[in-house]
Amino acid sequence: MKHPFVLVLLAASGSMTGLPAATITTLFNTGVSAAGTPVADDTPDLHYSLVAPGAQTGSPLVVTASGGFPVPPWVGDNATSAWIGTLNPTALGPTNVTREYHYQTTFSMAGLNPASAIIAGQASQDNSLLDVLINGTSAGINESAVSFGGFTPFSFDAADIALLNGGTNTLTFIVQSATTDGTDDYTSLRVEFLTKTANAIPEPAVVALVSLGVLGLLRRRRAK
């Protein structure tokens, strides 16, 4: 039979490693406000930046069905996400011969254990998703078959999650536009995070209280 103080030590250890999962609140879907609600057509999406090609200014614009074409044929926006992009990619600066557009979002893991993160969702794009970078490193995620007519699920495996740190992190979605004649065309991205959780790191005060409680129990046990 285990002594009472051993049971408390085991419980305390479990409370430090098995904390309930918390939402990564700074990781946003495309086309939403800080509250996670849809924003109006042609509104800048302040959670994403178009970081390539070349030096970009401002934020990508939200594209919704209220503006008509290209939604549809782009899959219609909903209560949780909308498209971001620009209807004139060739106006973004120098000729983009690769037709690649890098949409980047930044989020914080402060107060969370990055090793415990679970991040998964679905994406749609015009036309192909070439890769997703985590802090600049490829996660090996790509899709071209479904394109803008629907969603393709994605998730980050253990090797991908190991790329996260406890501070500021970036996700970069690399989208390539294309037309039948090989020229540049519309560029757009739609992302919905269906799971975005990580275990909270206990506050120092909580750890101290647990430690004091265990020490007190040990002293009482020895005094008997």
C-alpha positions in Angstrom: 0.0 0.0 0.0 1.4 3.4 -1.0 1.8 6.1 1.7 -0.5 9.1 1.5 2.4 11.5 0.7 3.5 9.2 -2.2 0.0 9.5 -3.7 0.1 13.3 -3.4 3.5 13.4 -5.1 2.1 11.3 -8.0 -1.0 13.5 -8.2 1.2 16.6 -8.2 3.4 15.2 -10.9 0.3 14.4 -13.0 -1.0 17.9 -12.6 2.2 19.4 -14.0 2.3 17.2 -17.1 -1.3 16.5 -17.9 -2.8 20.0 -17.8 -5.9 20.4 -19.9 -5.4 21.6 -23.5 -5.9 25.3 -24.1 -6.8 27.0 -27.4 -4.0 28.8 -29.3 -6.0 32.1 -29.4 -3.6 34.0 -31.6 -3.8 31.6 -34.5 -6.6 32.9 -36.8 -8.6 31.6 -39.8 -8.4 33.8 -42.9 -10.9 36.5 -43.3 -11.9 37.1 -39.7 -11.7 39.7 -37.0 -9.8 39.5 -33.7 -13.0 38.0 -32.2 -13.0 35.3 -34.9 -16.1 36.6 -36.7 -16.3 37.3 -40.5 -15.3 40.7 -41.8 -16.6 42.6 -44.8 -15.6 42.1 -48.4 -12.5 44.1 -49.4 -11.5 44.6 -45.8 -7.8 44.1 -45.0 -7.0 40.9 -43.1 -4.8 42.1 -40.3 -3.8 38.6 -39.2 -2.0 37.7 -42.5 0.6 39.4 -44.7 1.6 38.8 -48.3 5.4 38.6 -47.8 6.3 37.5 -51.4 6.9 38.3 -54.2 9.0 41.3 -53.5 8.3 43.9 -50.8 4.6 44.1 -50.2 2.6 46.9 -48.5 -0.6 46.5 -46.5 -2.5 43.3 -45.9 -4.3 41.0 -48.3 -7.9 41.8 -48.8 -10.8 39.7 -47.7 -12.9 38.3 -50.6 -16.5 37.2 -50.0 -19.5 36.1 -52.0 -21.1 39.6 -51.4 -18.7 40.9 -54.1 -19.8 38.3 -56.6 -17.2 36.7 -58.9 -14.8 34.9 -58.2 -17.1 33.6 -55.4 -18.2 31.3 -56.9 -16.4 29.4 -58.4 -14.2 29.8 -55.2 -16.0 27.9 -52.5 -18.3 30.2 -50.6 -17.3 31.9 -47.4 -19.0 31.0 -44.1 -19.3 32.0 -40.5 -15.7 30.9 -39.7 -13.5 31.9 -42.6 -13.3 33.8 -45.9 -10.8 34.2 -48.8 -7.9 36.5 -48.8 -5.9 37.7 -51.8 -6.0 40.3 -54.5 -7.8 40.3 -57.8 -4.8 41.8 -59.6 -1.7 39.9 -58.7 0.3 41.4 -61.6 0.0 44.8 -59.9 2.0 43.6 -56.9 5.4 44.8 -58.2 8.0 43.2 -60.4 7.0 40.4 -62.8 6.3 37.3 -60.7 7.7 34.6 -63.1 7.2 31.8 -60.6 3.6 33.0 -59.8 4.2 32.1 -56.2 2.6 34.1 -53.4 3.6 33.7 -49.7 0.8 34.3 -47.2 2.1 34.5 -43.7 0.5 34.6 -40.3 2.2 35.0 -36.9 1.0 33.6 -33.6 2.3 33.2 -30.0 2.8 30.1 -27.9 3.6 32.2 -24.8 2.3 30.3 -21.7 1.8 27.1 -23.7 4.0 24.0 -24.2 4.9 24.0 -27.9 5.7 20.3 -27.8 2.1 19.5 -26.9 0.5 21.5 -29.7 -2.0 19.9 -32.0 -2.7 21.9 -35.1 -4.9 20.7 -38.0 -7.3 22.3 -40.4 -8.3 22.6 -44.0 -7.2 24.9 -46.9 -8.3 26.0 -50.3 -6.4 28.1 -52.8 -6.2 29.4 -56.3 -4.6 27.4 -57.8 -2.0 25.2 -56.0 -0.7 25.0 -52.4 3.0 24.3 -52.9 4.0 24.1 -49.2 3.4 25.3 -45.7 6.4 26.6 -43.8 6.7 26.5 -40.0 9.2 29.1 -38.9 10.7 29.0 -42.4 11.0 25.2 -42.5 8.9 23.0 -44.9 6.1 20.9 -43.4 5.8 19.0 -46.7 2.1 19.9 -47.2 0.9 20.5 -50.8 -2.2 20.2 -52.8 -3.3 21.0 -56.3 -6.2 18.6 -57.3 -9.0 20.2 -55.3 -7.8 23.8 -55.8 -10.4 26.5 -55.1 -13.5 24.3 -55.6 -13.3 22.7 -52.1 -11.1 22.1 -49.1 -8.2 19.8 -48.5 -7.4 18.8 -44.9 -3.9 19.3 -43.4 -2.3 18.5 -40.1 1.2 18.9 -38.6 2.9 15.8 -37.4 5.4 15.4 -34.5 8.4 16.5 -36.6 6.5 19.7 -37.6 5.4 20.5 -34.1 9.0 20.2 -33.0 9.7 23.3 -35.1 7.5 25.5 -32.8 9.0 27.5 -30.0 7.6 29.0 -26.9 7.4 32.5 -28.3 6.4 34.0 -31.6 5.9 31.5 -34.5 5.1 31.9 -38.2 3.1 29.8 -40.7 3.7 30.6 -44.4 1.3 29.2 -47.0 2.9 29.2 -50.5 0.3 29.4 -53.2 1.0 29.3 -56.9 -1.4 30.8 -59.4 -1.7 29.5 -63.0 -3.7 29.8 -66.2 -3.8 27.6 -69.3 -1.5 30.0 -71.1 1.1 30.0 -68.3 0.6 33.7 -67.4 -0.1 35.0 -63.9 -3.7 35.0 -62.6 -5.8 35.4 -59.5 -4.2 34.5 -56.2 -6.1 33.6 -53.1 -6.0 31.5 -49.9 -8.6 30.2 -47.5 -7.6 28.6 -44.2 -9.7 27.1 -41.4 -8.0 25.8 -38.3 -10.2 23.0 -36.9 -7.9 22.1 -34.1 -5.4 24.5 -32.5 -4.6 23.5 -28.9 -1.6 23.1 -26.6 -1.2 22.3 -22.9 -0.8 25.4 -20.7 2.4 25.8 -18.7 1.6 26.1 -15.0 2.1 29.4 -13.4 5.1 29.5 -11.0 2.7 30.3 -8.1 0.8 27.1 -8.8 4.0 25.0 -8.8 5.1 26.7 -5.6 1.8 26.0 -3.9 1.9 22.3 -4.9 5.5 22.0 -3.7 4.6 23.6 -0.3 1.7 21.3 0.1 3.8 18.2 -0.6 6.5 19.4 1.8 3.9 20.1 4.5 2.5 16.6 4.2 6.0 15.1 4.4 6.8 16.9 7.6 3.5 15.9 9.2 4.1 12.3 8.1 7.6 12.3 9.7 6.3 13.9 12.9 4.0 11.0 13.6 
